[in-house]
Amino acid sequence: MSYNRINQFDVLILGSGLAGSILATILAKHNVRVLMIDKGSHPRFAIGEAMTPDTDLMMSILSYQYLVPEIAHLSSFDNICNNISPSACGLKRSFNFIYHQEGKEQTLQNTNKVGVPASSHLYRQDIDQYMAKVAVNYGVKLLENTKILDITIDKKGVLVKLEDNEQFTANYLVDASGHNSPISQKFNLRENPTRLKTHSRSIFTHMTGVKKYDDCIHSSGESQDKLLWYQGTLHHIFDGGWMWVIPFNNHEKSNNPICSVGLNLDSRRFPKTDISPEQEFQNFLSRFPGISMQFENAKPVRNWVSTDRLQYSSRSCVGERFYLLPHAAGFIDPLYSFGLVNSCTIISPLASKIIKAILENDYSTENFTELESLQQKLFDYNDKLVNCSYISFANFNLWDAWRRIWIIGSFVRQAKAGLRKRLKIAAGKAKELSEDNCQERIDGLTPGFEGLADEFFEEATATIEKFEAGLLSPDEAANHIMSLINSIDFLPKNLLNLGDISQKHIDGASEFFHSEYSRFLSWIKDSNKPEIKKYFDYDVEDLITASKLAIGHN
C-alpha cells in the first residue's frame, strides 16, 4: 500500500521489536496506514528468546485470524528453519529443571522435565529483523535511529515531533517500546512502588563454549531419555533464584555457536553490589559445582548486562487514543517466558479493535478498557505464579509440587485459548478464525484458572505464602498442594498423572500425553458444568474431520 498523505497515518507504533512489528504487519495487511518509529535499528541484541507451546499457539492463531502467513513462520521450530534460517533458532523440546544446593555435586536426583512438541529458541536479532522487514513489505513505514522530541495526544489525535523538526500525525498510538515507555513517562502511568510481589534482578549475556549439560554429568537411565538436557530450555534452580541456558547451536542445521545465559536472583536476598556482573557470575559458579562444570570453557561474546529490580507495573495501559502493549506497561521475570505470549495474547483482540475504531472513526477509551482489564489480570496471575516459584525454590519437594500448578494452568490456558481454534485449523476451517467474535476471543484469553478454578489457584498461592511466613513446613505446604491437585474437578481426575508425587517428567509429544488429551476431550462432552462448556466445548464434526485428515496425511 502507498500513502497519499506522507506525514499522516492511521496508527503510530513506538518500537519495532517483535510485538510492535507483528501488530504493524497485521494492521497494514488490513489497509491501515502504519508508521513505526524506533530509536535504534536492526539487527540488535534482545532477550526474551524462549518460545513456549502457548506462544507457538498464539502465533499460529494470529496468522490465521488476520491472514498473515509470515507470523506462522515463527510458530514452530520447523517453520523458522524452513522460512527464515536454521541458525535463527535453537531447538526446544522441553522445559528442563535441575535443582542445585550450594556446595554440593549434582546427581540428577532432583530434576524435572516437561516435554513439548518441537518449539524453538529465538535468536532475536535475526527474528526481530525478519519481522520488521515483513512489516515494511506489507507497507509499514519504518523510521529507525529516530529520536522523538515530543508527543501530543488529545481528542483530535496524535502528533509527534522528531529531532529534525519533522512532524507526523496519527489517529491512534500504540506504545510497544518496552521498559522506557515514552507514554508511561508522559502520563505518569508507572506504579511507584509497583504492586507486584516478585522481587528479582538479572545479569545476562551471550556466550560461546557452553557445554551440553548431557556431557557434564550422567546417571543411570538418562541415556534412554528422549528429552535431552541440551535440547531444551535449561533452568538451573536453587534457593533464591534460577539460571537460564538457552542454546541456539543444539541442532545439526544450525551454524550459530551462541548460547544465551542469564542469572536471576531474589534482589532482597542478593542485592546488587558494585562488583562487575562477570565477576558476580564467576562468584556464583564457585558456590555451585553442579553448574560451574557447564561453563568451564565458556566465553562471553558481548558485554554483560546487570539490571536493577526487574519488576515494574502501570496503573493503566490505555488512555485517550493510546494503548501500551505488555512490555511497555509492565514486566515480571523471565521465568516461564510469559513476555511474548502476553504480547501476542493482547495483540489478538487489540488489532481488531483498532481496525474497527478506524472504520467507525471512534477511538473512545471505553472501547479498549476490557483489554486493559485482561492485560492487568495476566500480569497479576503471572506475578503470583513467579513469586511463589521463587519461594518454592527453597525446597525441592515444595518446588516439585508448585511446578504442577504451572503445568495445570498452562494446559487449561491453551485449551481455553486454542482448543476450538486448533480443531478448526486441523479440519481445514481456518477461515472461520478471521470471523470469530471479539468478545468470545477475549473470554478465552484470560489467565488459566480464571472462571474455572479461581479458588483452587488462590488456595495454592496462599499455601506457598504461608510457608514463606513460617506457618507451614515445606513438606506440609507441598502435601497440601498435592492434596489440592488430587481434588481438582475442573479437569479429568489425575490428568497426566500430576497428582502422583512420583511423576517427575512428562512429555507433551508422547503417546501417553495424546492418550490423556483424548480422555480430556471425552470428559468435556460428558461434563454438565456450564463453565466447562463455556471454555472447552468444541464441535465434534471438526474433531472427526481433523482426525480423518491426520490419518490421510500419515
C-alpha positions, 0 to 999 in steps of 0.5 A, a space after each residue: 500500500 502507498 500513502 497519499 498523505 506522507 506525514 499522516 497515518 492511521 496508527 503510530 507504533 513506538 518500537 519495532 521489536 517483535 510485538 510492535 512489528 507483528 501488530 504493524 504487519 497485521 494492521 497494514 495487511 488490513 489497509 491501515 496506514 502504519 508508521 513505526 518509529 524506533 530509536 535504534 535499528 536492526 539487527 540488535 541484541 534482545 532477550 526474551 528468546 524462549 518460545 513456549 507451546 502457548 506462544 507457538 499457539 498464539 502465533 499460529 492463531 494470529 496468522 490465521 485470524 488476520 491472514 498473515 502467513 509470515 507470523 506462522 513462520 515463527 510458530 514452530 521450530 520447523 517453520 523458522 528453519 524452513 522460512 527464515 534460517 536454521 541458525 535463527 533458532 535453537 531447538 526446544 523440546 522441553 522445559 528442563 529443571 535441575 535443582 542445585 544446593 550450594 556446595 554440593 555435586 549434582 546427581 540428577 536426583 532432583 530434576 524435572 522435565 516437561 516435554 513439548 512438541 518441537 518449539 524453538 529458541 529465538 535468536 532475536 536479532 535475526 527474528 526481530 529483523 525478519 519481522 520488521 522487514 515483513 512489516 515494511 513489505 506489507 507497507 509499514 513505514 519504518 523510521 529507525 535511529 529516530 529520536 522523538 522530541 515530543 508527543 501530543 495526544 488529545 481528542 483530535 489525535 496524535 502528533 509527534 515531533 522528531 529531532 529534525 523538526 519533522 512532524 507526523 500525525 496519527 489517529 491512534 498510538 500504540 506504545 510497544 517500546 518496552 521498559 522506557 515507555 515514552 507514554 508511561 513517562 508522559 502520563 505518569 502511568 508507572 506504579 511507584 512502588 509497583 504492586 507486584 510481589 516478585 522481587 528479582 534482578 538479572 545479569 545476562 549475556 551471550 556466550 560461546 563454549 557452553 557445554 551440553 549439560 548431557 556431557 557434564 554429568 550422567 546417571 543411570 537411565 538418562 541415556 534412554 531419555 528422549 528429552 535431552 538436557 541440551 535440547 531444551 530450555 535449561 533452568 538451573 534452580 536453587 534457593 533464591 533464584 534460577 539460571 537460564 541456558 538457552 542454546 541456539 547451536 543444539 541442532 545439526 542445521 544450525 551454524 550459530 555457536 551462541 548460547 544465551 545465559 542469564 542469572 536471576 536472583 531474589 534482589 532482597 536476598 542478593 542485592 546488587 553490589 558494585 562488583 562487575 556482573 562477570 565477576 558476580 557470575 564467576 562468584 556464583 559458579 564457585 558456590 555451585 559445582 553442579 553448574 560451574 562444570 557447564 561453563 568451564 570453557 565458556 566465553 562471553 561474546 558481548 558485554 554483560 548486562 546487570 539490571 536493577 529490580 526487574 519488576 515494574 507495573 502501570 496503573 493503566 495501559 490505555 488512555 485517550 487514543 493510546 494503548 501500551 502493549 505488555 512490555 511497555 506497561 509492565 514486566 515480571 521475570 523471565 521465568 516461564 517466558 510469559 513476555 511474548 505470549 502476553 504480547 501476542 495474547 493482547 495483540 489478538 483482540 487489540 488489532 481488531 479493535 483498532 481496525 474497527 475504531 478506524 472504520 467507525 472513526 471512534 477511538 473512545 477509551 471505553 472501547 479498549 478498557 476490557 483489554 486493559 482489564 485482561 492485560 492487568 489480570 495476566 500480569 497479576 496471575 503471572 506475578 503470583 505464579 513467579 513469586 511463589 516459584 521463587 519461594 518454592 525454590 527453597 525446597 525441592 519437594 515444595 518446588 516439585 509440587 508448585 511446578 504442577 500448578 504451572 503445568 495445570 494452568 498452562 494446559 487449561 490456558 491453551 485449551 481455553 485459548 486454542 482448543 476450538 481454534 486448533 480443531 478448526 485449523 486441523 479440519 481445514 476451517 481456518 477461515 472461520 478464525 478471521 470471523 470469530 467474535 471479539 468478545 468470545 476471543 477475549 473470554 478465552 484469553 484470560 489467565 488459566 484458572 480464571 472462571 474455572 478454578 479461581 479458588 483452587 489457584 488462590 488456595 495454592 498461592 496462599 499455601 506457598 505464602 504461608 510457608 514463606 511466613 513460617 506457618 507451614 513446613 515445606 513438606 506440609 505446604 507441598 502435601 497440601 498442594 498435592 492434596 489440592 491437585 488430587 481434588 481438582 474437578 475442573 479437569 479429568 481426575 489425575 490428568 497426566 498423572 500430576 497428582 502422583 508425587 512420583 511423576 517427575 517428567 512428562 512429555 507433551 509429544 508422547 503417546 501417553 500425553 495424546 492418550 490423556 488429551 483424548 480422555 480430556 476431550 471425552 470428559 468435556 462432552 460428558 461434563 454438565 458444568 456450564 463453565 466447562 462448556 463455556 471454555 472447552 466445548 468444541 464441535 465434534 464434526 471438526 474433531 472427526 474431520 481433523 482426525 480423518 485428515 491426520 490419518 490421510 496425511 500419515 
